[in-house]
Amino acid sequence: MNDKSVLGHIEDLMAEERRLLAATGLDADEQNRLNEIGVELDQYWDLLRQRRALRDAGENPDQAELRPPGIVENYEQ
């Protein structure tokens, strides 16, 4: 996965998130999907940051890996 495809996936997730947030009265499935999107966005933003950091350090950005939700969701802001 390259930076362009990571960004494309992030943009797709953000578009889906905007559609759900614009809807009124989300049912349980839609609310769950909204939560899943939030986690997945965190994962893909983290992946993009990893790729950029590796590249800046002169390393291969393809060494970056999608980290599990339990890791990215526990980052301190």
PyMOL Python script that loads the backbone (N, CA, C, O; Angstrom):
from pymol import cmd

cmd.read_pdbstr("""\
ATOM      1  N   MET A   1       0.865  -1.170   0.000  1.00  0.00           N
ATOM      2  CA  MET A   1       0.000   0.000   0.000  1.00  0.00           C
ATOM      3  C   MET A   1       0.914   1.236   0.000  1.00  0.00           C
ATOM      4  O   MET A   1       1.823   1.331   0.825  1.00  0.00           O
ATOM      5  N   ASN A   2       0.683   2.160  -0.898  1.00  0.00           N
ATOM      6  CA  ASN A   2       1.481   3.384  -0.946  1.00  0.00           C
ATOM      7  C   ASN A   2       0.714   4.540  -0.304  1.00  0.00           C
ATOM      8  O   ASN A   2      -0.452   4.397   0.066  1.00  0.00           O
ATOM      9  N   ASP A   3       1.386   5.690  -0.178  1.00  0.00           N
ATOM     10  CA  ASP A   3       0.760   6.840   0.482  1.00  0.00           C
ATOM     11  C   ASP A   3      -0.534   7.253  -0.214  1.00  0.00           C
ATOM     12  O   ASP A   3      -1.517   7.604   0.439  1.00  0.00           O
ATOM     13  N   LYS A   4      -0.523   7.209  -1.522  1.00  0.00           N
ATOM     14  CA  LYS A   4      -1.710   7.627  -2.278  1.00  0.00           C
ATOM     15  C   LYS A   4      -2.904   6.720  -1.969  1.00  0.00           C
ATOM     16  O   LYS A   4      -4.021   7.210  -1.800  1.00  0.00           O
ATOM     17  N   SER A   5      -2.688   5.434  -1.895  1.00  0.00           N
ATOM     18  CA  SER A   5      -3.803   4.527  -1.600  1.00  0.00           C
ATOM     19  C   SER A   5      -4.249   4.647  -0.141  1.00  0.00           C
ATOM     20  O   SER A   5      -5.434   4.506   0.159  1.00  0.00           O
ATOM     21  N   VAL A   6      -3.302   4.909   0.767  1.00  0.00           N
ATOM     22  CA  VAL A   6      -3.666   5.133   2.171  1.00  0.00           C
ATOM     23  C   VAL A   6      -4.536   6.379   2.275  1.00  0.00           C
ATOM     24  O   VAL A   6      -5.579   6.368   2.929  1.00  0.00           O
ATOM     25  N   LEU A   7      -4.097   7.452   1.623  1.00  0.00           N
ATOM     26  CA  LEU A   7      -4.891   8.688   1.646  1.00  0.00           C
ATOM     27  C   LEU A   7      -6.253   8.498   0.985  1.00  0.00           C
ATOM     28  O   LEU A   7      -7.252   9.039   1.458  1.00  0.00           O
ATOM     29  N   GLY A   8      -6.298   7.738  -0.099  1.00  0.00           N
ATOM     30  CA  GLY A   8      -7.578   7.460  -0.751  1.00  0.00           C
ATOM     31  C   GLY A   8      -8.531   6.731   0.167  1.00  0.00           C
ATOM     32  O   GLY A   8      -9.725   7.030   0.200  1.00  0.00           O
ATOM     33  N   HIS A   9      -8.007   5.772   0.916  1.00  0.00           N
ATOM     34  CA  HIS A   9      -8.851   5.028   1.859  1.00  0.00           C
ATOM     35  C   HIS A   9      -9.338   5.951   2.969  1.00  0.00           C
ATOM     36  O   HIS A   9     -10.498   5.882   3.374  1.00  0.00           O
ATOM     37  N   ILE A  10      -8.454   6.814   3.460  1.00  0.00           N
ATOM     38  CA  ILE A  10      -8.840   7.780   4.494  1.00  0.00           C
ATOM     39  C   ILE A  10      -9.954   8.679   3.964  1.00  0.00           C
ATOM     40  O   ILE A  10     -10.933   8.925   4.668  1.00  0.00           O
ATOM     41  N   GLU A  11      -9.818   9.168   2.745  1.00  0.00           N
ATOM     42  CA  GLU A  11     -10.846  10.034   2.156  1.00  0.00           C
ATOM     43  C   GLU A  11     -12.175   9.307   2.012  1.00  0.00           C
ATOM     44  O   GLU A  11     -13.233   9.887   2.259  1.00  0.00           O
ATOM     45  N   ASP A  12     -12.125   8.039   1.612  1.00  0.00           N
ATOM     46  CA  ASP A  12     -13.363   7.245   1.495  1.00  0.00           C
ATOM     47  C   ASP A  12     -14.034   7.092   2.855  1.00  0.00           C
ATOM     48  O   ASP A  12     -15.251   7.238   2.975  1.00  0.00           O
ATOM     49  N   LEU A  13     -13.234   6.798   3.879  1.00  0.00           N
ATOM     50  CA  LEU A  13     -13.789   6.644   5.230  1.00  0.00           C
ATOM     51  C   LEU A  13     -14.384   7.951   5.728  1.00  0.00           C
ATOM     52  O   LEU A  13     -15.447   7.959   6.348  1.00  0.00           O
ATOM     53  N   MET A  14     -13.699   9.054   5.456  1.00  0.00           N
ATOM     54  CA  MET A  14     -14.207  10.352   5.901  1.00  0.00           C
ATOM     55  C   MET A  14     -15.510  10.708   5.192  1.00  0.00           C
ATOM     56  O   MET A  14     -16.401  11.300   5.802  1.00  0.00           O
ATOM     57  N   ALA A  15     -15.633  10.357   3.920  1.00  0.00           N
ATOM     58  CA  ALA A  15     -16.879  10.612   3.191  1.00  0.00           C
ATOM     59  C   ALA A  15     -18.016   9.791   3.794  1.00  0.00           C
ATOM     60  O   ALA A  15     -19.125  10.297   3.967  1.00  0.00           O
ATOM     61  N   GLU A  16     -17.745   8.530   4.113  1.00  0.00           N
ATOM     62  CA  GLU A  16     -18.773   7.690   4.727  1.00  0.00           C
ATOM     63  C   GLU A  16     -19.144   8.235   6.102  1.00  0.00           C
ATOM     64  O   GLU A  16     -20.318   8.256   6.471  1.00  0.00           O
ATOM     65  N   GLU A  17     -18.146   8.673   6.854  1.00  0.00           N
ATOM     66  CA  GLU A  17     -18.399   9.252   8.174  1.00  0.00           C
ATOM     67  C   GLU A  17     -19.278  10.499   8.059  1.00  0.00           C
ATOM     68  O   GLU A  17     -20.215  10.669   8.840  1.00  0.00           O
ATOM     69  N   ARG A  18     -18.985  11.367   7.094  1.00  0.00           N
ATOM     70  CA  ARG A  18     -19.796  12.578   6.891  1.00  0.00           C
ATOM     71  C   ARG A  18     -21.240  12.214   6.546  1.00  0.00           C
ATOM     72  O   ARG A  18     -22.171  12.846   7.045  1.00  0.00           O
ATOM     73  N   ARG A  19     -21.432  11.206   5.702  1.00  0.00           N
ATOM     74  CA  ARG A  19     -22.797  10.780   5.347  1.00  0.00           C
ATOM     75  C   ARG A  19     -23.556  10.306   6.581  1.00  0.00           C
ATOM     76  O   ARG A  19     -24.724  10.645   6.773  1.00  0.00           O
ATOM     77  N   LEU A  20     -22.883   9.519   7.409  1.00  0.00           N
ATOM     78  CA  LEU A  20     -23.550   9.018   8.611  1.00  0.00           C
ATOM     79  C   LEU A  20     -23.838  10.151   9.598  1.00  0.00           C
ATOM     80  O   LEU A  20     -24.906  10.187  10.209  1.00  0.00           O
ATOM     81  N   LEU A  21     -22.901  11.062   9.750  1.00  0.00           N
ATOM     82  CA  LEU A  21     -23.106  12.165  10.686  1.00  0.00           C
ATOM     83  C   LEU A  21     -24.208  13.105  10.217  1.00  0.00           C
ATOM     84  O   LEU A  21     -24.864  13.753  11.033  1.00  0.00           O
ATOM     85  N   ALA A  22     -24.411  13.180   8.910  1.00  0.00           N
ATOM     86  CA  ALA A  22     -25.459  14.050   8.373  1.00  0.00           C
ATOM     87  C   ALA A  22     -26.844  13.424   8.510  1.00  0.00           C
ATOM     88  O   ALA A  22     -27.854  14.126   8.453  1.00  0.00           O
ATOM     89  N   ALA A  23     -26.890  12.118   8.690  1.00  0.00           N
ATOM     90  CA  ALA A  23     -28.174  11.420   8.819  1.00  0.00           C
ATOM     91  C   ALA A  23     -28.773  11.706  10.198  1.00  0.00           C
ATOM     92  O   ALA A  23     -28.062  11.970  11.167  1.00  0.00           O
ATOM     93  N   THR A  24     -30.079  11.645  10.247  1.00  0.00           N
ATOM     94  CA  THR A  24     -30.750  11.831  11.534  1.00  0.00           C
ATOM     95  C   THR A  24     -31.239  10.483  12.032  1.00  0.00           C
ATOM     96  O   THR A  24     -31.715   9.654  11.256  1.00  0.00           O
ATOM     97  N   GLY A  25     -31.116  10.275  13.329  1.00  0.00           N
ATOM     98  CA  GLY A  25     -31.632   9.054  13.933  1.00  0.00           C
ATOM     99  C   GLY A  25     -30.932   7.795  13.473  1.00  0.00           C
ATOM    100  O   GLY A  25     -31.565   6.907  12.901  1.00  0.00           O
ATOM    101  N   LEU A  26     -29.634   7.706  13.713  1.00  0.00           N
ATOM    102  CA  LEU A  26     -28.898   6.504  13.335  1.00  0.00           C
ATOM    103  C   LEU A  26     -29.405   5.299  14.112  1.00  0.00           C
ATOM    104  O   LEU A  26     -29.648   5.378  15.316  1.00  0.00           O
ATOM    105  N   ASP A  27     -29.562   4.180  13.405  1.00  0.00           N
ATOM    106  CA  ASP A  27     -29.920   2.956  14.118  1.00  0.00           C
ATOM    107  C   ASP A  27     -28.646   2.345  14.712  1.00  0.00           C
ATOM    108  O   ASP A  27     -27.552   2.874  14.515  1.00  0.00           O
ATOM    109  N   ALA A  28     -28.786   1.258  15.421  1.00  0.00           N
ATOM    110  CA  ALA A  28     -27.644   0.652  16.121  1.00  0.00           C
ATOM    111  C   ALA A  28     -26.546   0.231  15.155  1.00  0.00           C
ATOM    112  O   ALA A  28     -25.365   0.412  15.449  1.00  0.00           O
ATOM    113  N   ASP A  29     -26.919  -0.330  14.002  1.00  0.00           N
ATOM    114  CA  ASP A  29     -25.915  -0.744  13.015  1.00  0.00           C
ATOM    115  C   ASP A  29     -25.145   0.449  12.473  1.00  0.00           C
ATOM    116  O   ASP A  29     -23.928   0.381  12.298  1.00  0.00           O
ATOM    117  N   GLU A  30     -25.846   1.533  12.209  1.00  0.00           N
ATOM    118  CA  GLU A  30     -25.191   2.736  11.693  1.00  0.00           C
ATOM    119  C   GLU A  30     -24.286   3.362  12.756  1.00  0.00           C
ATOM    120  O   GLU A  30     -23.199   3.845  12.441  1.00  0.00           O
ATOM    121  N   GLN A  31     -24.726   3.353  13.992  1.00  0.00           N
ATOM    122  CA  GLN A  31     -23.898   3.876  15.078  1.00  0.00           C
ATOM    123  C   GLN A  31     -22.642   3.027  15.247  1.00  0.00           C
ATOM    124  O   GLN A  31     -21.549   3.557  15.447  1.00  0.00           O
ATOM    125  N   ASN A  32     -22.805   1.708  15.165  1.00  0.00           N
ATOM    126  CA  ASN A  32     -21.644   0.815  15.250  1.00  0.00           C
ATOM    127  C   ASN A  32     -20.680   1.075  14.106  1.00  0.00           C
ATOM    128  O   ASN A  32     -19.466   1.105  14.307  1.00  0.00           O
ATOM    129  N   ARG A  33     -21.222   1.266  12.897  1.00  0.00           N
ATOM    130  CA  ARG A  33     -20.365   1.545  11.742  1.00  0.00           C
ATOM    131  C   ARG A  33     -19.622   2.863  11.936  1.00  0.00           C
ATOM    132  O   ARG A  33     -18.445   2.962  11.590  1.00  0.00           O
ATOM    133  N   LEU A  34     -20.279   3.856  12.474  1.00  0.00           N
ATOM    134  CA  LEU A  34     -19.642   5.143  12.741  1.00  0.00           C
ATOM    135  C   LEU A  34     -18.471   4.963  13.709  1.00  0.00           C
ATOM    136  O   LEU A  34     -17.410   5.558  13.520  1.00  0.00           O
ATOM    137  N   ASN A  35     -18.662   4.153  14.730  1.00  0.00           N
ATOM    138  CA  ASN A  35     -17.584   3.861  15.681  1.00  0.00           C
ATOM    139  C   ASN A  35     -16.441   3.111  15.002  1.00  0.00           C
ATOM    140  O   ASN A  35     -15.271   3.404  15.248  1.00  0.00           O
ATOM    141  N   GLU A  36     -16.778   2.141  14.145  1.00  0.00           N
ATOM    142  CA  GLU A  36     -15.762   1.383  13.417  1.00  0.00           C
ATOM    143  C   GLU A  36     -14.948   2.304  12.507  1.00  0.00           C
ATOM    144  O   GLU A  36     -13.729   2.169  12.405  1.00  0.00           O
ATOM    145  N   ILE A  37     -15.621   3.221  11.861  1.00  0.00           N
ATOM    146  CA  ILE A  37     -14.946   4.169  10.972  1.00  0.00           C
ATOM    147  C   ILE A  37     -13.939   4.999  11.767  1.00  0.00           C
ATOM    148  O   ILE A  37     -12.819   5.226  11.308  1.00  0.00           O
ATOM    149  N   GLY A  38     -14.333   5.447  12.951  1.00  0.00           N
ATOM    150  CA  GLY A  38     -13.424   6.228  13.791  1.00  0.00           C
ATOM    151  C   GLY A  38     -12.156   5.467  14.119  1.00  0.00           C
ATOM    152  O   GLY A  38     -11.060   6.024  14.061  1.00  0.00           O
ATOM    153  N   VAL A  39     -12.296   4.202  14.462  1.00  0.00           N
ATOM    154  CA  VAL A  39     -11.138   3.365  14.776  1.00  0.00           C
ATOM    155  C   VAL A  39     -10.285   3.159  13.528  1.00  0.00           C
ATOM    156  O   VAL A  39      -9.062   3.283  13.580  1.00  0.00           O
ATOM    157  N   GLU A  40     -10.927   2.847  12.415  1.00  0.00           N
ATOM    158  CA  GLU A  40     -10.196   2.604  11.173  1.00  0.00           C
ATOM    159  C   GLU A  40      -9.470   3.867  10.708  1.00  0.00           C
ATOM    160  O   GLU A  40      -8.351   3.791  10.202  1.00  0.00           O
ATOM    161  N   LEU A  41     -10.102   5.018  10.878  1.00  0.00           N
ATOM    162  CA  LEU A  41      -9.421   6.271  10.533  1.00  0.00           C
ATOM    163  C   LEU A  41      -8.165   6.451  11.381  1.00  0.00           C
ATOM    164  O   LEU A  41      -7.116   6.835  10.864  1.00  0.00           O
ATOM    165  N   ASP A  42      -8.268   6.176  12.672  1.00  0.00           N
ATOM    166  CA  ASP A  42      -7.091   6.277  13.536  1.00  0.00           C
ATOM    167  C   ASP A  42      -5.981   5.342  13.057  1.00  0.00           C
ATOM    168  O   ASP A  42      -4.808   5.717  13.051  1.00  0.00           O
ATOM    169  N   GLN A  43      -6.353   4.126  12.655  1.00  0.00           N
ATOM    170  CA  GLN A  43      -5.369   3.164  12.174  1.00  0.00           C
ATOM    171  C   GLN A  43      -4.673   3.661  10.901  1.00  0.00           C
ATOM    172  O   GLN A  43      -3.453   3.560  10.775  1.00  0.00           O
ATOM    173  N   TYR A  44      -5.445   4.187   9.977  1.00  0.00           N
ATOM    174  CA  TYR A  44      -4.869   4.599   8.700  1.00  0.00           C
ATOM    175  C   TYR A  44      -4.083   5.903   8.808  1.00  0.00           C
ATOM    176  O   TYR A  44      -3.093   6.080   8.098  1.00  0.00           O
ATOM    177  N   TRP A  45      -4.504   6.822   9.683  1.00  0.00           N
ATOM    178  CA  TRP A  45      -3.690   8.011   9.924  1.00  0.00           C
ATOM    179  C   TRP A  45      -2.366   7.593  10.557  1.00  0.00           C
ATOM    180  O   TRP A  45      -1.317   8.131  10.205  1.00  0.00           O
ATOM    181  N   ASP A  46      -2.404   6.648  11.476  1.00  0.00           N
ATOM    182  CA  ASP A  46      -1.186   6.133  12.094  1.00  0.00           C
ATOM    183  C   ASP A  46      -0.282   5.492  11.042  1.00  0.00           C
ATOM    184  O   ASP A  46       0.930   5.708  11.047  1.00  0.00           O
ATOM    185  N   LEU A  47      -0.865   4.712  10.151  1.00  0.00           N
ATOM    186  CA  LEU A  47      -0.088   4.074   9.084  1.00  0.00           C
ATOM    187  C   LEU A  47       0.592   5.126   8.215  1.00  0.00           C
ATOM    188  O   LEU A  47       1.763   4.981   7.864  1.00  0.00           O
ATOM    189  N   LEU A  48      -0.125   6.167   7.873  1.00  0.00           N
ATOM    190  CA  LEU A  48       0.448   7.229   7.050  1.00  0.00           C
ATOM    191  C   LEU A  48       1.594   7.927   7.797  1.00  0.00           C
ATOM    192  O   LEU A  48       2.632   8.222   7.205  1.00  0.00           O
ATOM    193  N   ARG A  49       1.406   8.186   9.085  1.00  0.00           N
ATOM    194  CA  ARG A  49       2.482   8.799   9.875  1.00  0.00           C
ATOM    195  C   ARG A  49       3.706   7.880   9.941  1.00  0.00           C
ATOM    196  O   ARG A  49       4.841   8.348   9.851  1.00  0.00           O
ATOM    197  N   GLN A  50       3.475   6.583  10.096  1.00  0.00           N
ATOM    198  CA  GLN A  50       4.586   5.632  10.113  1.00  0.00           C
ATOM    199  C   GLN A  50       5.348   5.674   8.793  1.00  0.00           C
ATOM    200  O   GLN A  50       6.579   5.711   8.781  1.00  0.00           O
ATOM    201  N   ARG A  51       4.614   5.667   7.685  1.00  0.00           N
ATOM    202  CA  ARG A  51       5.246   5.680   6.357  1.00  0.00           C
ATOM    203  C   ARG A  51       6.090   6.939   6.183  1.00  0.00           C
ATOM    204  O   ARG A  51       7.213   6.873   5.682  1.00  0.00           O
ATOM    205  N   ARG A  52       5.558   8.071   6.590  1.00  0.00           N
ATOM    206  CA  ARG A  52       6.287   9.336   6.445  1.00  0.00           C
ATOM    207  C   ARG A  52       7.521   9.361   7.344  1.00  0.00           C
ATOM    208  O   ARG A  52       8.578   9.837   6.931  1.00  0.00           O
ATOM    209  N   ALA A  53       7.395   8.854   8.562  1.00  0.00           N
ATOM    210  CA  ALA A  53       8.533   8.824   9.480  1.00  0.00           C
ATOM    211  C   ALA A  53       9.631   7.909   8.942  1.00  0.00           C
ATOM    212  O   ALA A  53      10.811   8.258   8.991  1.00  0.00           O
ATOM    213  N   LEU A  54       9.253   6.762   8.439  1.00  0.00           N
ATOM    214  CA  LEU A  54      10.248   5.851   7.870  1.00  0.00           C
ATOM    215  C   LEU A  54      10.953   6.492   6.682  1.00  0.00           C
ATOM    216  O   LEU A  54      12.175   6.410   6.559  1.00  0.00           O
ATOM    217  N   ARG A  55      10.191   7.121   5.823  1.00  0.00           N
ATOM    218  CA  ARG A  55      10.773   7.786   4.656  1.00  0.00           C
ATOM    219  C   ARG A  55      11.734   8.892   5.099  1.00  0.00           C
ATOM    220  O   ARG A  55      12.834   9.011   4.561  1.00  0.00           O
ATOM    221  N   ASP A  56      11.320   9.700   6.079  1.00  0.00           N
ATOM    222  CA  ASP A  56      12.164  10.790   6.580  1.00  0.00           C
ATOM    223  C   ASP A  56      13.454  10.268   7.210  1.00  0.00           C
ATOM    224  O   ASP A  56      14.480  10.949   7.198  1.00  0.00           O
ATOM    225  N   ALA A  57      13.395   9.062   7.755  1.00  0.00           N
ATOM    226  CA  ALA A  57      14.571   8.460   8.382  1.00  0.00           C
ATOM    227  C   ALA A  57      15.425   7.698   7.375  1.00  0.00           C
ATOM    228  O   ALA A  57      16.415   7.067   7.748  1.00  0.00           O
ATOM    229  N   GLY A  58      15.044   7.755   6.099  1.00  0.00           N
ATOM    230  CA  GLY A  58      15.810   7.054   5.063  1.00  0.00           C
ATOM    231  C   GLY A  58      15.515   5.578   4.986  1.00  0.00           C
ATOM    232  O   GLY A  58      16.263   4.825   4.363  1.00  0.00           O
ATOM    233  N   GLU A  59      14.442   5.158   5.607  1.00  0.00           N
ATOM    234  CA  GLU A  59      14.038   3.749   5.606  1.00  0.00           C
ATOM    235  C   GLU A  59      12.953   3.518   4.553  1.00  0.00           C
ATOM    236  O   GLU A  59      12.445   4.459   3.944  1.00  0.00           O
ATOM    237  N   ASN A  60      12.619   2.269   4.359  1.00  0.00           N
ATOM    238  CA  ASN A  60      11.595   1.876   3.403  1.00  0.00           C
ATOM    239  C   ASN A  60      10.210   2.079   4.023  1.00  0.00           C
ATOM    240  O   ASN A  60       9.889   1.428   5.017  1.00  0.00           O
ATOM    241  N   PRO A  61       9.382   2.967   3.458  1.00  0.00           N
ATOM    242  CA  PRO A  61       8.048   3.195   4.028  1.00  0.00           C
ATOM    243  C   PRO A  61       7.143   1.974   3.952  1.00  0.00           C
ATOM    244  O   PRO A  61       6.144   1.899   4.667  1.00  0.00           O
ATOM    245  N   ASP A  62       7.482   1.021   3.096  1.00  0.00           N
ATOM    246  CA  ASP A  62       6.671  -0.190   3.009  1.00  0.00           C
ATOM    247  C   ASP A  62       6.833  -1.096   4.224  1.00  0.00           C
ATOM    248  O   ASP A  62       6.137  -2.104   4.348  1.00  0.00           O
ATOM    249  N   GLN A  63       7.749  -0.738   5.117  1.00  0.00           N
ATOM    250  CA  GLN A  63       7.903  -1.493   6.364  1.00  0.00           C
ATOM    251  C   GLN A  63       6.821  -1.125   7.380  1.00  0.00           C
ATOM    252  O   GLN A  63       6.640  -1.824   8.377  1.00  0.00           O
ATOM    253  N   ALA A  64       6.109  -0.037   7.129  1.00  0.00           N
ATOM    254  CA  ALA A  64       5.026   0.377   8.036  1.00  0.00           C
ATOM    255  C   ALA A  64       3.923  -0.671   8.017  1.00  0.00           C
ATOM    256  O   ALA A  64       3.634  -1.276   6.985  1.00  0.00           O
ATOM    257  N   GLU A  65       3.327  -0.869   9.162  1.00  0.00           N
ATOM    258  CA  GLU A  65       2.258  -1.864   9.284  1.00  0.00           C
ATOM    259  C   GLU A  65       1.036  -1.243   9.940  1.00  0.00           C
ATOM    260  O   GLU A  65       1.147  -0.370  10.801  1.00  0.00           O
ATOM    261  N   LEU A  66      -0.121  -1.708   9.519  1.00  0.00           N
ATOM    262  CA  LEU A  66      -1.373  -1.289  10.136  1.00  0.00           C
ATOM    263  C   LEU A  66      -1.408  -1.876  11.547  1.00  0.00           C
ATOM    264  O   LEU A  66      -1.393  -3.094  11.727  1.00  0.00           O
ATOM    265  N   ARG A  67      -1.455  -1.002  12.530  1.00  0.00           N
ATOM    266  CA  ARG A  67      -1.441  -1.466  13.921  1.00  0.00           C
ATOM    267  C   ARG A  67      -2.861  -1.813  14.368  1.00  0.00           C
ATOM    268  O   ARG A  67      -3.829  -1.244  13.865  1.00  0.00           O
ATOM    269  N   PRO A  68      -2.984  -2.741  15.308  1.00  0.00           N
ATOM    270  CA  PRO A  68      -4.312  -3.140  15.784  1.00  0.00           C
ATOM    271  C   PRO A  68      -5.017  -1.996  16.511  1.00  0.00           C
ATOM    272  O   PRO A  68      -4.371  -1.102  17.055  1.00  0.00           O
ATOM    273  N   PRO A  69      -6.346  -2.037  16.512  1.00  0.00           N
ATOM    274  CA  PRO A  69      -7.123  -0.978  17.175  1.00  0.00           C
ATOM    275  C   PRO A  69      -6.711  -0.754  18.619  1.00  0.00           C
ATOM    276  O   PRO A  69      -6.672   0.389  19.074  1.00  0.00           O
ATOM    277  N   GLY A  70      -6.408  -1.803  19.340  1.00  0.00           N
ATOM    278  CA  GLY A  70      -6.048  -1.663  20.748  1.00  0.00           C
ATOM    279  C   GLY A  70      -4.816  -0.807  20.979  1.00  0.00           C
ATOM    280  O   GLY A  70      -4.649  -0.221  22.049  1.00  0.00           O
ATOM    281  N   ILE A  71      -3.960  -0.737  19.984  1.00  0.00           N
ATOM    282  CA  ILE A  71      -2.756   0.086  20.110  1.00  0.00           C
ATOM    283  C   ILE A  71      -3.069   1.525  19.750  1.00  0.00           C
ATOM    284  O   ILE A  71      -2.777   2.432  20.529  1.00  0.00           O
ATOM    285  N   VAL A  72      -3.658   1.753  18.582  1.00  0.00           N
ATOM    286  CA  VAL A  72      -3.879   3.138  18.145  1.00  0.00           C
ATOM    287  C   VAL A  72      -4.945   3.844  18.972  1.00  0.00           C
ATOM    288  O   VAL A  72      -4.917   5.069  19.091  1.00  0.00           O
ATOM    289  N   GLU A  73      -5.861   3.115  19.530  1.00  0.00           N
ATOM    290  CA  GLU A  73      -6.911   3.731  20.336  1.00  0.00           C
ATOM    291  C   GLU A  73      -6.423   4.122  21.724  1.00  0.00           C
ATOM    292  O   GLU A  73      -7.100   4.866  22.433  1.00  0.00           O
ATOM    293  N   ASN A  74      -5.260   3.627  22.113  1.00  0.00           N
ATOM    294  CA  ASN A  74      -4.733   3.941  23.440  1.00  0.00           C
ATOM    295  C   ASN A  74      -3.628   4.987  23.408  1.00  0.00           C
ATOM    296  O   ASN A  74      -3.009   5.264  24.435  1.00  0.00           O
ATOM    297  N   TYR A  75      -3.373   5.573  22.237  1.00  0.00           N
ATOM    298  CA  TYR A  75      -2.409   6.666  22.157  1.00  0.00           C
ATOM    299  C   TYR A  75      -2.915   7.844  22.966  1.00  0.00           C
ATOM    300  O   TYR A  75      -4.114   8.124  22.991  1.00  0.00           O
ATOM    301  N   GLU A  76      -2.006   8.527  23.622  1.00  0.00           N
ATOM    302  CA  GLU A  76      -2.398   9.750  24.331  1.00  0.00           C
ATOM    303  C   GLU A  76      -2.384  10.896  23.356  1.00  0.00           C
ATOM    304  O   GLU A  76      -1.472  11.012  22.537  1.00  0.00           O
ATOM    305  N   GLN A  77      -3.388  11.743  23.437  1.00  0.00           N
ATOM    306  CA  GLN A  77      -3.487  12.890  22.536  1.00  0.00           C
ATOM    307  C   GLN A  77      -2.742  14.064  23.089  1.00  0.00           C
ATOM    308  O   GLN A  77      -2.712  15.125  22.466  1.00  0.00           O
TER     309      GLN A  77
END
""", "prot")
cmd.dss("prot")
cmd.show_as("cartoon", "prot")
cmd.util.cbc("prot")
cmd.orient("prot")
